[in-house]
Amino acid sequence: MAQVPAAPSVEGKAAVTPAEAMVFTDVLRLASAWRTPSNERFHEARIAPDYQLCLAGVDEVGGFHWTTLDAVPSDAPQVLAYFVPRVGGRGSAVFCVRSDGVWAMAENRADTAMHGGRALEPMDVLGEGGKGSLLDFPRTPTRGRDGNLWLPGELVRTTAQRVQVVDEAGAALGGVWVETVPADGDLALDLPVPGGRVRTLLEGDAVLVGLPARGFGLRITIDRATLPVARSAVRREGASLRVTVDRSGLALARRRANESAAIATLKNISSAQAQCQASGVIDGNGNGAGEYGTFAELSGRVPVRGGAQRITPPVLSTAFGNVQGGIVQRSGYCFRMFLPGKDGIPLAELPSGGADAKAVVADHAETMWCAYAWPMEPGRTGQRAFFVDHNGDVLAAANANGEYGGVDKAPAGNAARKAGGADSMAAPLAANAIGRDGQTWVVVN
């Protein structure tokens, strides 16, 4: 058996780049998926940005040809998946996975890339002088048809690095995602670490396994909020890397998480309104055109306007039926729904939920609605305020001075309409402009 090399590469290369270490996790993920009958699909969009995925399948005469991901059946018996560096990227190594999960890598002295350099060929990994079948895939260090020396995956030496995440008091932080990302300056670690992404256990520890590279920093995700980790917050303790997250970082993570949740909730509300209107379940004027609803109506807690029936099944989470003072509170944010009254004037949901059917103008409610989200405690549970309406775009205001906060400091119904416009829900939005409340409302991507 060939001797295992001292470094995780071939032909004398002492280390890999962060781009190579990152794509290595994609290689292992695809290899694992193809070794199991799970029929897991592998999406090119998930591949490290410095690399491209190229698939080769067997044609009618037994040779290999380029194909696409969608054209490859989940049980394809003869497929080669190449991970090839993009020209101008930070990677050079080439990886290949066979359809049974066996994989190999080459340092790529032949300079194979998608555009420029040497053009990739479908049978590059198969041994030179062979018959061009999958049995020629390297199981020992083998020169491929591209002239590269290919090293079988089982001979590639990986590194395991234990990481522990704690708060300032030393308490373990479980359920935190830790990932390596290319970094420089104060974010770059001064030691090689494996590329990858892992989640800490309840004890706050996790293990990164992969190819070690210099030029990585760490990034953590807590409660759906992602934060970079300064090098000063990481120290080596024995064989472990101890990552300390300070209180301000945790507070920022929670604020960002709540803000992200508020944006997602408003988008979900927009979808629920579209379903409600399209179904025609609310038709206060009986003209056959559906209308938009309040939180209590969309969640099925109260009968719809103009009828005795409830929306079944509800198009919005039943948690939105808990309307108090016309407001729903979720994940550190307050939410309020508005429907149009006379001349399009916004009418807030009733204190106990639902709407005044006599005050809501049915003709307008067929085309207009809006909702706001703002933090319960500005600076702690969130900072920005958000808005969405029948147009579908989510807008955000900085709310820097905490103008909106809690149930007593709520936005007016037309706060996010362009300053100087009419006091109507049909007036133009303050999209990337100053609103009627004096704040700049920015479209959220």
Secondary structure, 3 states (H helix, E strand, C coil): CCCCCCCCCCCCCCCECHHHHHHHHHHHHHHHHHHCCCCCCCCHHHCCCCEEEEEEEECCCCCEEEECCCCCCCCCCCEEEEEEECCCCCCCCEEEEECCCCEEEECCCCCEECCCCEECCCCCCCECCCCCCHHHCCCCCEEECCCCEEEEHHHCCCEEEEEEEEECCCCECCCCEEEEEECCHHHCCCCCEECCEEECCCCCEEEEEECEECCEEEEEEECCEEEEECHHHEEEECCEEEEEECHHHHHHHHHHHHHHHHHHHHHHHHHHHHHHHHHCCCCCCCCCCCCCCCHHHHCCCCCCCCCCCCCCCCCCCHHHHCCECCEEEECCEEEEEEEECHHHCEEECCCCCCCCCCCCCHHHHCCCCEEEEEECCECCCECCEEEEECCCCEEEECCCCCCCECCCECCCCCCCEECCCCCCCCCCECCCEEECCCCEEEECC
